[in-house]
């Protein structure tokens, strides 16, 4: 007949708490990274979309404002609206009948708390219009 008494295993005691603590610390680190990285990536994608919209709208802009000035003004406003670095490099030029806009910046993102690891988010994009407005 088998004994119903459980065997004492002192080396197995407390391991669930330690595993939970390790899991919880890793979960907090991932949540912190996402909390800091996602807004920067979202603002960059919003700015990229604004660049694309600006160069397309510049082709159809009537009036006294030159298309390059129109794009520069819209991009400067988008930089402020998306909380991008003030040293963002914006270059707008006209190539034939189309307008090209290039922007670049680097923004530090704290991935791990307390400044343990900081990631430099680098943005470098050139917007060129596409669609029916670019066809002769």
Buried (B, 14 or more C-beta within 10 A) or exposed (E): EEEEEEEEEEEEEEEEEEEEEEEEEEEEBEEBBEEBBEEBEEBBEBBBEBBBBBBBBBBEBEEEEEBBEBBBEBBEEBBEEBEBEEEBEBEBEEEEEBBBBBBBBEBEBBBEEEEEEEBEBEBEBEBBBEEEBBEE
